[in-house]
């Protein structure tokens, strides 16, 4: 049920078209909640049917014109209700960790290369988050909205820091496994 709430959040922040939402998901919300172009458009239709959003009036004919959406009071109330409700954390599922466990019983073929690839991906994501932090959260930006958005970004930075440290440790451990020692 979280994708509709992610869309409502984005639309409360700024009324947008489906294409603009897709781009915003790619640049911000998508770092922690991803959605395809089709999923976003499907949810926009559902949210409009449920009376949570509406298409903004346009001065031009609708045919071929991109629609922009805004959140209605019922949508804001739904978002507030969802935000206030408690939810249990979901168990973490990661195929790399499962593959590492499987490698313990069937062999480590291909794992080291994939660990290195994952490390590179996480290092790049960490660098991107740190650049966003430097650009978007300079000292003195401390409104409540900025502080909460910064906390979300910090979660991403902390998670990427965890993964880069864990993968570095995993590669060090991997190098010490019998048969994997480097000369």
C-alpha positions in Angstrom: 0.0 0.0 0.0 3.0 2.3 0.1 3.3 3.3 -3.5 0.0 5.3 -3.4 1.4 7.1 -0.3 4.7 7.8 -2.0 2.8 9.4 -4.9 0.5 11.4 -2.5 3.7 12.6 -0.7 5.2 13.8 -4.0 2.0 15.5 -5.1 1.6 17.3 -1.8 5.1 18.6 -2.2 4.4 19.7 -5.7 1.5 19.1 -8.1 2.9 17.2 -11.1 2.2 15.3 -14.2 2.8 11.5 -14.4 6.0 12.1 -16.4 7.2 14.7 -13.8 6.4 12.2 -11.0 8.4 9.5 -12.8 11.4 11.8 -13.0 11.1 12.8 -9.4 11.0 9.2 -8.4 14.2 8.6 -10.4 15.9 11.6 -8.6 14.7 11.3 -5.1 11.9 9.1 -3.8 13.3 6.3 -6.0 16.4 6.1 -3.8 14.3 4.4 -1.2 11.0 3.5 -3.0 11.1 2.6 -6.6 8.3 2.4 -9.1 8.1 2.0 -12.9 6.4 4.5 -15.2 3.5 2.1 -15.6 3.0 1.6 -11.9 2.9 5.3 -11.3 0.3 5.9 -14.0 -1.8 3.0 -12.8 -1.7 4.4 -9.2 -2.6 7.9 -10.4 -5.8 6.4 -12.0 -6.7 4.6 -8.8 -6.0 7.6 -6.6 -8.2 9.8 -8.9 -11.0 7.2 -8.8 -10.8 7.1 -5.0 -11.1 10.8 -4.8 -7.6 11.4 -3.3 -6.3 13.4 -6.3 -7.7 15.3 -9.2 -6.5 16.4 -12.6 -5.7 20.1 -12.7 -7.8 22.1 -15.1 -6.0 22.9 -18.3 -6.5 25.9 -20.6 -5.8 23.7 -23.6 -7.7 20.7 -25.0 -6.9 17.6 -23.1 -6.2 15.4 -26.1 -2.4 14.9 -26.3 -1.9 17.3 -23.4 -0.1 16.0 -20.3 -2.3 15.9 -17.2 -1.1 17.4 -14.0 -2.4 16.2 -10.6 -3.0 17.7 -7.2 -3.9 16.2 -3.9 -7.4 16.7 -2.6 -8.3 17.1 1.1 -9.3 13.4 1.2 -5.9 12.5 -0.2 -4.1 14.6 2.4 -6.2 13.1 5.1 -5.4 9.6 3.9 -1.7 10.5 3.8 -1.9 11.8 7.4 -3.7 8.7 8.5 -1.1 6.4 7.0 1.8 8.5 8.4 0.3 8.3 11.9 -0.3 4.6 11.8 2.4 2.3 13.2 3.9 -0.4 11.0 6.3 -3.2 11.9 9.6 -3.3 10.1 9.8 -5.8 7.2 12.4 -8.5 7.3 15.4 -7.7 5.2 15.7 -9.9 2.0 18.8 -9.7 0.0 19.8 -12.2 -2.7 23.5 -11.5 -2.3 23.3 -12.7 1.3 21.4 -15.8 0.3 23.9 -16.5 -2.5 26.7 -16.2 0.1 25.0 -18.7 2.3 24.5 -21.0 -0.7 28.2 -20.6 -1.6 29.1 -22.1 1.8 27.6 -25.4 0.6 28.1 -25.4 -3.2 31.3 -23.4 -3.7 32.3 -19.8 -4.2 32.5 -19.7 -8.0 31.6 -16.2 -9.2 30.9 -14.7 -5.8 34.1 -12.7 -5.4 33.5 -10.8 -8.7 30.0 -10.1 -7.7 31.1 -8.8 -4.3 33.4 -6.4 -6.0 30.7 -5.3 -8.4 28.3 -4.7 -5.5 31.0 -2.8 -3.6 31.5 -0.5 -6.6 27.8 0.1 -7.0 27.4 0.9 -3.3 30.4 3.2 -3.3 29.0 5.1 -6.3 25.6 5.4 -4.6 27.2 6.6 -1.4 29.1 9.2 -3.3 25.9 10.3 -5.0 24.0 10.6 -1.7 26.9 12.6 -0.2 26.9 15.0 -3.2 23.1 15.4 -2.7 23.7 16.1 1.0 26.4 18.7 0.2 24.2 20.4 -2.5 20.8 20.3 -0.9 21.5 20.5 2.9 24.1 23.2 3.5 24.5 24.4 7.1 21.6 26.6 8.2 18.9 24.7 6.3 17.0 23.6 9.4 13.3 24.0 8.8 11.3 21.0 10.0 10.7 19.9 6.4 14.4 20.1 5.6 15.4 18.3 8.8 13.0 15.4 8.0 14.1 15.2 4.4 17.7 15.2 5.5 17.0 12.4 7.9 15.7 10.3 5.0 18.9 11.1 3.0 21.0 10.3 6.1 19.4 6.8 6.2 20.5 6.2 2.7 24.0 7.4 3.5 24.2 5.2 6.6 22.9 2.2 4.7 25.4 2.7 1.8 28.2 3.2 4.4 27.1 -0.1 6.0 27.2 -1.9 2.7 30.5 -0.6 1.6 32.1 -1.5 5.0 30.4 -5.0 5.0 31.4 -5.7 1.4 35.0 -4.6 2.1 35.1 -7.0 5.1 33.5 -9.8 3.1 36.1 -9.4 0.4 38.9 -9.5 3.0 37.4 -12.6 4.5 36.9 -14.1 1.1 40.6 -13.6 0.3 41.5 -15.6 3.5 39.4 -18.6 2.6 41.4 -21.8 1.9 42.2 -22.0 -1.8 41.6 -18.2 -2.2 44.8 -16.9 -0.8 46.6 -14.4 -3.0 50.3 -14.8 -3.6 
